[in-house]
Amino acid sequence: MRILLLNGVNMNMLGKRKTEFYGTDTLDALQKKVSEYAKRLGAEVVCAQNNEEGKLVNILQQANCAGIIFNAGAYSHYSYALRDCIECIDIPVVEVHMSDIYARENFRHTDVLRDVCSACFYGKGIQSYYDAVDYLVSRLSVAQ
């Protein structure tokens, strides 16, 4: 089972930006940990990151995988282009956030992606990603 781990805008700044919310792991370290976790469950993770909305849409549309774990970053709060894309692809997308977006600034409480995603995990740091892996592995194993 192949899973795309897609990180969006500013996620390349992990380990440098607001470590009180996002921790000290870099994006590379996060991707490695999630890949190793998924491998123990029999899944292969392919990682991508981009800061540009249109490129994220292209990655989602061209994804060749059974499921997608997606942290869109700030795009989660206003990107109807990403929302429309997720709605029209035939791959389950699980939204993740390291921080609890509902316990932060008011503008972060809006999540335009949530309704078109299969599940959403947030507020647990890297555990949010592990929960997304567990969800996809469980769901996709049943579907096969």
RODO-653914 format. One record per atom (N, C-alpha, C): residue in three letters; z, y, x; residue number from 1; atom name. Coordinates in steps of 0.1 Angstrom, whole numbers. Example, Ala and Ser with C-alpha at 12.3 -4.5 7.8 and 13.67 -1.06 7.14 Angstrom:
2
VEXKOL/ALA/78/-57/132/1/N
VEXKOL/ALA/78/-45/123/1/CA
VEXKOL/ALA/78/-33/132/1/C
VEXKOL/SER/71/-22/128/2/N
VEXKOL/SER/71/-11/137/2/CA
VEXKOL/SER/79/0/129/2/C
This chain:
144
VEXKOL/MET/0/-12/8/1/N
VEXKOL/MET/0/0/0/1/CA
VEXKOL/MET/0/12/9/1/C
VEXKOL/ARG/-9/21/6/2/N
VEXKOL/ARG/-11/33/14/2/CA
VEXKOL/ARG/-6/45/6/2/C
VEXKOL/ILE/2/54/13/3/N
VEXKOL/ILE/8/66/6/3/CA
VEXKOL/ILE/4/78/15/3/C
VEXKOL/LEU/-1/88/8/4/N
VEXKOL/LEU/-3/101/15/4/CA
VEXKOL/LEU/10/109/14/4/C
VEXKOL/LEU/14/114/26/5/N
VEXKOL/LEU/26/123/26/5/CA
VEXKOL/LEU/19/137/30/5/C
VEXKOL/LEU/19/145/20/6/N
VEXKOL/LEU/12/158/21/6/CA
VEXKOL/LEU/23/170/20/6/C
VEXKOL/ASN/23/177/31/7/N
VEXKOL/ASN/32/189/31/7/CA
VEXKOL/ASN/24/202/31/7/C
VEXKOL/GLY/28/211/23/8/N
VEXKOL/GLY/21/224/22/8/CA
VEXKOL/GLY/26/235/30/8/C
VEXKOL/VAL/25/247/24/9/N
VEXKOL/VAL/27/260/31/9/CA
VEXKOL/VAL/41/261/37/9/C
VEXKOL/ASN/40/265/50/10/N
VEXKOL/ASN/52/267/58/10/CA
VEXKOL/ASN/60/255/62/10/C
VEXKOL/MET/56/243/58/11/N
VEXKOL/MET/63/231/62/11/CA
VEXKOL/MET/62/228/77/11/C
VEXKOL/ASN/52/234/83/12/N
VEXKOL/ASN/50/233/97/12/CA
VEXKOL/ASN/61/241/105/12/C
VEXKOL/MET/69/248/98/13/N
VEXKOL/MET/80/256/104/13/CA
VEXKOL/MET/93/249/103/13/C
VEXKOL/LEU/93/237/98/14/N
VEXKOL/LEU/106/229/97/14/CA
VEXKOL/LEU/113/229/111/14/C
VEXKOL/GLY/126/230/111/15/N
VEXKOL/GLY/133/230/123/15/CA
VEXKOL/GLY/135/244/129/15/C
VEXKOL/LYS/127/254/124/16/N
VEXKOL/LYS/128/267/128/16/CA
VEXKOL/LYS/132/277/117/16/C
VEXKOL/ARG/129/273/105/17/N
VEXKOL/ARG/130/282/93/17/CA
VEXKOL/ARG/142/278/85/17/C
VEXKOL/LYS/151/286/82/18/N
VEXKOL/LYS/162/284/73/18/CA
VEXKOL/LYS/168/270/74/18/C
VEXKOL/THR/174/267/86/19/N
VEXKOL/THR/179/254/88/19/CA
VEXKOL/THR/190/250/79/19/C
VEXKOL/GLU/197/260/73/20/N
VEXKOL/GLU/207/257/63/20/CA
VEXKOL/GLU/202/250/50/20/C
VEXKOL/PHE/189/253/47/21/N
VEXKOL/PHE/182/247/36/21/CA
VEXKOL/PHE/174/234/40/21/C
VEXKOL/TYR/168/235/51/22/N
VEXKOL/TYR/158/225/55/22/CA
VEXKOL/TYR/162/216/67/22/C
VEXKOL/GLY/173/219/73/23/N
VEXKOL/GLY/177/211/84/23/CA
VEXKOL/GLY/170/214/97/23/C
VEXKOL/THR/173/207/108/24/N
VEXKOL/THR/168/209/121/24/CA
VEXKOL/THR/156/200/125/24/C
VEXKOL/ASP/153/190/117/25/N
VEXKOL/ASP/142/182/120/25/CA
VEXKOL/ASP/129/190/120/25/C
VEXKOL/THR/120/187/129/26/N
VEXKOL/THR/107/193/128/26/CA
VEXKOL/THR/98/185/118/26/C
VEXKOL/LEU/86/191/115/27/N
VEXKOL/LEU/77/183/106/27/CA
VEXKOL/LEU/74/170/112/27/C
VEXKOL/ASP/71/170/125/28/N
VEXKOL/ASP/67/157/131/28/CA
VEXKOL/ASP/79/147/130/28/C
VEXKOL/ALA/91/151/132/29/N
VEXKOL/ALA/103/142/131/29/CA
VEXKOL/ALA/104/137/116/29/C
VEXKOL/LEU/102/146/107/30/N
VEXKOL/LEU/103/142/93/30/CA
VEXKOL/LEU/92/132/89/30/C
VEXKOL/GLN/80/134/94/31/N
VEXKOL/GLN/69/125/91/31/CA
VEXKOL/GLN/72/112/97/31/C
VEXKOL/LYS/77/111/109/32/N
VEXKOL/LYS/80/99/116/32/CA
VEXKOL/LYS/91/91/109/32/C
VEXKOL/LYS/101/98/105/33/N
VEXKOL/LYS/112/91/97/33/CA
VEXKOL/LYS/107/86/84/33/C
VEXKOL/VAL/99/93/77/34/N
VEXKOL/VAL/95/89/64/34/CA
VEXKOL/VAL/85/77/66/34/C
VEXKOL/SER/76/78/76/35/N
VEXKOL/SER/67/67/79/35/CA
VEXKOL/SER/74/54/82/35/C
VEXKOL/GLU/85/55/90/36/N
VEXKOL/GLU/93/43/94/36/CA
VEXKOL/GLU/100/37/82/36/C
VEXKOL/TYR/105/46/74/37/N
VEXKOL/TYR/112/42/62/37/CA
VEXKOL/TYR/103/34/53/37/C
VEXKOL/ALA/91/40/50/38/N
VEXKOL/ALA/81/33/42/38/CA
VEXKOL/ALA/76/20/48/38/C
VEXKOL/LYS/75/19/61/39/N
VEXKOL/LYS/70/7/67/39/CA
VEXKOL/LYS/80/-4/64/39/C
VEXKOL/ARG/93/-2/64/40/N
VEXKOL/ARG/103/-12/62/40/CA
VEXKOL/ARG/101/-17/47/40/C
VEXKOL/LEU/95/-9/39/41/N
VEXKOL/LEU/93/-13/25/41/CA
VEXKOL/LEU/79/-19/22/41/C
VEXKOL/GLY/71/-20/33/42/N
VEXKOL/GLY/58/-26/32/42/CA
VEXKOL/GLY/47/-16/29/42/C
VEXKOL/ALA/50/-3/31/43/N
VEXKOL/ALA/40/7/28/43/CA
VEXKOL/ALA/35/15/41/43/C
VEXKOL/GLU/23/19/41/44/N
VEXKOL/GLU/18/27/52/44/CA
VEXKOL/GLU/17/41/47/44/C
VEXKOL/VAL/22/50/56/45/N
VEXKOL/VAL/21/64/52/45/CA
VEXKOL/VAL/11/72/62/45/C
VEXKOL/VAL/3/79/55/46/N
VEXKOL/VAL/-7/88/62/46/CA
VEXKOL/VAL/-2/102/60/46/C
VEXKOL/CYS/-1/110/70/47/N
VEXKOL/CYS/5/124/69/47/CA
VEXKOL/CYS/-5/135/71/47/C
VEXKOL/ALA/-3/145/63/48/N
VEXKOL/ALA/-12/157/64/48/CA
VEXKOL/ALA/-3/169/61/48/C
VEXKOL/GLN/-7/181/66/49/N
VEXKOL/GLN/0/193/63/49/CA
VEXKOL/GLN/-11/204/64/49/C
VEXKOL/ASN/-10/214/55/50/N
VEXKOL/ASN/-19/225/56/50/CA
VEXKOL/ASN/-12/237/49/50/C
VEXKOL/ASN/-15/249/54/51/N
VEXKOL/ASN/-9/261/48/51/CA
VEXKOL/ASN/-18/268/38/51/C
VEXKOL/GLU/-30/263/37/52/N
VEXKOL/GLU/-40/269/28/52/CA
VEXKOL/GLU/-42/261/15/52/C
VEXKOL/GLU/-41/269/4/53/N
VEXKOL/GLU/-41/263/-9/53/CA
VEXKOL/GLU/-54/255/-12/53/C
VEXKOL/GLY/-65/260/-9/54/N
VEXKOL/GLY/-78/254/-11/54/CA
VEXKOL/GLY/-80/241/-3/54/C
VEXKOL/LYS/-75/241/9/55/N
VEXKOL/LYS/-75/229/18/55/CA
VEXKOL/LYS/-66/218/12/55/C
VEXKOL/LEU/-54/222/6/56/N
VEXKOL/LEU/-46/212/0/56/CA
VEXKOL/LEU/-53/206/-12/56/C
VEXKOL/VAL/-60/214/-20/57/N
VEXKOL/VAL/-68/209/-31/57/CA
VEXKOL/VAL/-78/199/-26/57/C
VEXKOL/ASN/-85/202/-15/58/N
VEXKOL/ASN/-95/193/-10/58/CA
VEXKOL/ASN/-88/180/-5/58/C
VEXKOL/ILE/-77/180/2/59/N
VEXKOL/ILE/-70/168/6/59/CA
VEXKOL/ILE/-66/160/-6/59/C
VEXKOL/LEU/-61/166/-16/60/N
VEXKOL/LEU/-57/158/-28/60/CA
VEXKOL/LEU/-69/152/-35/60/C
VEXKOL/GLN/-80/159/-36/61/N
VEXKOL/GLN/-92/154/-43/61/CA
VEXKOL/GLN/-98/143/-35/61/C
VEXKOL/GLN/-97/143/-22/62/N
VEXKOL/GLN/-103/133/-13/62/CA
VEXKOL/GLN/-94/122/-9/62/C
VEXKOL/ALA/-82/122/-14/63/N
VEXKOL/ALA/-72/112/-10/63/CA
VEXKOL/ALA/-76/98/-13/63/C
VEXKOL/ASN/-75/89/-3/64/N
VEXKOL/ASN/-78/75/-5/64/CA
VEXKOL/ASN/-65/67/-3/64/C
VEXKOL/CYS/-57/67/-14/65/N
VEXKOL/CYS/-44/60/-13/65/CA
VEXKOL/CYS/-39/56/-27/65/C
VEXKOL/ALA/-28/49/-27/66/N
VEXKOL/ALA/-23/44/-40/66/CA
VEXKOL/ALA/-13/55/-46/66/C
VEXKOL/GLY/-7/63/-38/67/N
VEXKOL/GLY/2/73/-43/67/CA
VEXKOL/GLY/3/85/-33/67/C
VEXKOL/ILE/8/96/-38/68/N
VEXKOL/ILE/10/108/-30/68/CA
VEXKOL/ILE/24/113/-31/68/C
VEXKOL/ILE/30/117/-20/69/N
VEXKOL/ILE/42/124/-19/69/CA
VEXKOL/ILE/38/138/-15/69/C
VEXKOL/PHE/42/148/-23/70/N
VEXKOL/PHE/37/162/-20/70/CA
VEXKOL/PHE/48/172/-21/70/C
VEXKOL/ASN/50/179/-10/71/N
VEXKOL/ASN/59/191/-9/71/CA
VEXKOL/ASN/49/203/-8/71/C
VEXKOL/ALA/47/210/-18/72/N
VEXKOL/ALA/37/221/-18/72/CA
VEXKOL/ALA/44/234/-13/72/C
VEXKOL/GLY/57/233/-10/73/N
VEXKOL/GLY/64/245/-6/73/CA
VEXKOL/GLY/63/256/-17/73/C
VEXKOL/ALA/62/268/-13/74/N
VEXKOL/ALA/61/279/-23/74/CA
VEXKOL/ALA/50/278/-33/74/C
VEXKOL/TYR/39/271/-30/75/N
VEXKOL/TYR/29/269/-40/75/CA
VEXKOL/TYR/33/263/-52/75/C
VEXKOL/SER/44/255/-52/76/N
VEXKOL/SER/50/248/-63/76/CA
VEXKOL/SER/53/258/-75/76/C
VEXKOL/HIS/56/271/-71/77/N
VEXKOL/HIS/61/281/-80/77/CA
VEXKOL/HIS/50/288/-87/77/C
VEXKOL/TYR/37/287/-82/78/N
VEXKOL/TYR/27/296/-89/78/CA
VEXKOL/TYR/13/290/-87/78/C
VEXKOL/SER/10/279/-81/79/N
VEXKOL/SER/-3/275/-79/79/CA
VEXKOL/SER/-9/267/-90/79/C
VEXKOL/TYR/-16/273/-99/80/N
VEXKOL/TYR/-22/266/-110/80/CA
VEXKOL/TYR/-34/258/-105/80/C
VEXKOL/ALA/-40/262/-93/81/N
VEXKOL/ALA/-51/255/-87/81/CA
VEXKOL/ALA/-46/241/-83/81/C
VEXKOL/LEU/-34/240/-77/82/N
VEXKOL/LEU/-29/227/-73/82/CA
VEXKOL/LEU/-25/219/-85/82/C
VEXKOL/ARG/-19/226/-95/83/N
VEXKOL/ARG/-15/220/-108/83/CA
VEXKOL/ARG/-27/213/-114/83/C
VEXKOL/ASP/-38/221/-116/84/N
VEXKOL/ASP/-50/215/-122/84/CA
VEXKOL/ASP/-56/203/-114/84/C
VEXKOL/CYS/-55/204/-101/85/N
VEXKOL/CYS/-60/194/-92/85/CA
VEXKOL/CYS/-52/181/-94/85/C
VEXKOL/ILE/-39/182/-94/86/N
VEXKOL/ILE/-30/170/-96/86/CA
VEXKOL/ILE/-33/164/-110/86/C
VEXKOL/GLU/-35/173/-120/87/N
VEXKOL/GLU/-37/168/-133/87/CA
VEXKOL/GLU/-50/160/-134/87/C
VEXKOL/CYS/-60/163/-126/88/N
VEXKOL/CYS/-73/156/-128/88/CA
VEXKOL/CYS/-75/145/-118/88/C
VEXKOL/ILE/-67/143/-108/89/N
VEXKOL/ILE/-69/131/-99/89/CA
VEXKOL/ILE/-62/119/-105/89/C
VEXKOL/ASP/-67/108/-102/90/N
VEXKOL/ASP/-62/95/-108/90/CA
VEXKOL/ASP/-53/88/-98/90/C
VEXKOL/ILE/-44/95/-92/91/N
VEXKOL/ILE/-34/90/-82/91/CA
VEXKOL/ILE/-20/96/-86/91/C
VEXKOL/PRO/-10/87/-87/92/N
VEXKOL/PRO/3/93/-90/92/CA
VEXKOL/PRO/8/102/-79/92/C
VEXKOL/VAL/13/114/-82/93/N
VEXKOL/VAL/18/124/-73/93/CA
VEXKOL/VAL/33/126/-76/93/C
VEXKOL/VAL/41/124/-65/94/N
VEXKOL/VAL/55/127/-66/94/CA
VEXKOL/VAL/58/140/-59/94/C
VEXKOL/GLU/64/149/-65/95/N
VEXKOL/GLU/67/162/-59/95/CA
VEXKOL/GLU/81/161/-53/95/C
VEXKOL/VAL/82/166/-41/96/N
VEXKOL/VAL/95/167/-34/96/CA
VEXKOL/VAL/98/181/-29/96/C
VEXKOL/HIS/111/184/-28/97/N
VEXKOL/HIS/116/196/-21/97/CA
VEXKOL/HIS/128/192/-14/97/C
VEXKOL/MET/130/197/-2/98/N
VEXKOL/MET/142/194/6/98/CA
VEXKOL/MET/154/201/0/98/C
VEXKOL/SER/152/213/-5/99/N
VEXKOL/SER/163/221/-11/99/CA
VEXKOL/SER/163/220/-26/99/C
VEXKOL/ASP/174/224/-32/100/N
VEXKOL/ASP/175/224/-47/100/CA
VEXKOL/ASP/169/237/-51/100/C
VEXKOL/ILE/156/237/-56/101/N
VEXKOL/ILE/149/249/-60/101/CA
VEXKOL/ILE/156/256/-72/101/C
VEXKOL/TYR/164/248/-79/102/N
VEXKOL/TYR/171/254/-91/102/CA
VEXKOL/TYR/184/261/-88/102/C
VEXKOL/ALA/188/259/-75/103/N
VEXKOL/ALA/201/265/-70/103/CA
VEXKOL/ALA/198/277/-61/103/C
VEXKOL/ARG/185/281/-60/104/N
VEXKOL/ARG/181/291/-51/104/CA
VEXKOL/ARG/177/304/-59/104/C
VEXKOL/GLU/169/312/-53/105/N
VEXKOL/GLU/164/324/-59/105/CA
VEXKOL/GLU/157/321/-72/105/C
VEXKOL/ASN/158/331/-82/106/N
VEXKOL/ASN/153/329/-95/106/CA
VEXKOL/ASN/138/325/-95/106/C
VEXKOL/PHE/130/331/-86/107/N
VEXKOL/PHE/116/329/-86/107/CA
VEXKOL/PHE/113/314/-83/107/C
VEXKOL/ARG/122/307/-76/108/N
VEXKOL/ARG/120/293/-73/108/CA
VEXKOL/ARG/122/284/-84/108/C
VEXKOL/HIS/128/289/-95/109/N
VEXKOL/HIS/132/280/-106/109/CA
VEXKOL/HIS/119/277/-114/109/C
VEXKOL/THR/108/284/-113/110/N
VEXKOL/THR/96/281/-119/110/CA
VEXKOL/THR/89/270/-110/110/C
VEXKOL/ASP/85/259/-117/111/N
VEXKOL/ASP/78/249/-109/111/CA
VEXKOL/ASP/66/245/-118/111/C
VEXKOL/VAL/54/250/-115/112/N
VEXKOL/VAL/42/247/-123/112/CA
VEXKOL/VAL/36/233/-120/112/C
VEXKOL/LEU/41/226/-110/113/N
VEXKOL/LEU/36/213/-107/113/CA
VEXKOL/LEU/43/202/-114/113/C
VEXKOL/ARG/56/204/-117/114/N
VEXKOL/ARG/65/194/-122/114/CA
VEXKOL/ARG/59/186/-134/114/C
VEXKOL/ASP/53/193/-144/115/N
VEXKOL/ASP/48/186/-156/115/CA
VEXKOL/ASP/36/177/-153/115/C
VEXKOL/VAL/29/178/-142/116/N
VEXKOL/VAL/17/170/-139/116/CA
VEXKOL/VAL/20/159/-129/116/C
VEXKOL/CYS/32/159/-124/117/N
VEXKOL/CYS/36/149/-114/117/CA
VEXKOL/CYS/43/138/-120/117/C
VEXKOL/SER/43/126/-114/118/N
VEXKOL/SER/49/114/-120/118/CA
VEXKOL/SER/64/115/-119/118/C
VEXKOL/ALA/69/121/-108/119/N
VEXKOL/ALA/83/123/-107/119/CA
VEXKOL/ALA/86/135/-97/119/C
VEXKOL/CYS/98/139/-97/120/N
VEXKOL/CYS/102/150/-88/120/CA
VEXKOL/CYS/116/147/-82/120/C
VEXKOL/PHE/117/149/-69/121/N
VEXKOL/PHE/129/147/-62/121/CA
VEXKOL/PHE/132/159/-53/121/C
VEXKOL/TYR/144/165/-55/122/N
VEXKOL/TYR/147/177/-47/122/CA
VEXKOL/TYR/162/178/-44/122/C
VEXKOL/GLY/165/186/-34/123/N
VEXKOL/GLY/179/190/-32/123/CA
VEXKOL/GLY/186/181/-22/123/C
VEXKOL/LYS/180/171/-17/124/N
VEXKOL/LYS/187/161/-8/124/CA
VEXKOL/LYS/181/160/6/124/C
VEXKOL/GLY/174/171/10/125/N
VEXKOL/GLY/169/170/24/125/CA
VEXKOL/GLY/158/159/25/125/C
VEXKOL/ILE/159/152/36/126/N
VEXKOL/ILE/149/141/38/126/CA
VEXKOL/ILE/151/130/28/126/C
VEXKOL/GLN/163/129/23/127/N
VEXKOL/GLN/165/118/13/127/CA
VEXKOL/GLN/156/120/0/127/C
VEXKOL/SER/152/132/-2/128/N
VEXKOL/SER/142/135/-13/128/CA
VEXKOL/SER/129/128/-10/128/C
VEXKOL/TYR/125/127/2/129/N
VEXKOL/TYR/113/120/6/129/CA
VEXKOL/TYR/115/105/5/129/C
VEXKOL/TYR/126/100/9/130/N
VEXKOL/TYR/129/86/8/130/CA
VEXKOL/TYR/130/81/-6/130/C
VEXKOL/ASP/135/90/-15/131/N
VEXKOL/ASP/136/87/-29/131/CA
VEXKOL/ASP/121/86/-35/131/C
VEXKOL/ALA/113/95/-30/132/N
VEXKOL/ALA/99/95/-35/132/CA
VEXKOL/ALA/92/82/-30/132/C
VEXKOL/VAL/94/78/-18/133/N
VEXKOL/VAL/89/65/-13/133/CA
VEXKOL/VAL/94/53/-21/133/C
VEXKOL/ASP/107/53/-24/134/N
VEXKOL/ASP/112/42/-32/134/CA
VEXKOL/ASP/105/42/-46/134/C
VEXKOL/TYR/104/54/-52/135/N
VEXKOL/TYR/98/55/-65/135/CA
VEXKOL/TYR/83/49/-65/135/C
VEXKOL/LEU/75/54/-55/136/N
VEXKOL/LEU/61/49/-54/136/CA
VEXKOL/LEU/60/34/-51/136/C
VEXKOL/VAL/68/30/-42/137/N
VEXKOL/VAL/67/15/-38/137/CA
VEXKOL/VAL/71/7/-50/137/C
VEXKOL/SER/81/11/-57/138/N
VEXKOL/SER/86/3/-69/138/CA
VEXKOL/SER/75/4/-80/138/C
VEXKOL/ARG/70/16/-83/139/N
VEXKOL/ARG/60/18/-94/139/CA
VEXKOL/ARG/47/11/-91/139/C
VEXKOL/LEU/42/12/-78/140/N
VEXKOL/LEU/29/7/-74/140/CA
VEXKOL/LEU/30/-8/-73/140/C
VEXKOL/SER/42/-14/-69/141/N
VEXKOL/SER/43/-28/-68/141/CA
VEXKOL/SER/42/-35/-81/141/C
VEXKOL/VAL/48/-28/-91/142/N
VEXKOL/VAL/48/-34/-105/142/CA
VEXKOL/VAL/33/-33/-110/142/C
VEXKOL/ALA/26/-23/-107/143/N
VEXKOL/ALA/12/-21/-112/143/CA
VEXKOL/ALA/3/-31/-106/143/C
VEXKOL/GLN/6/-36/-95/144/N
VEXKOL/GLN/-4/-46/-88/144/CA
VEXKOL/GLN/-2/-59/-94/144/C
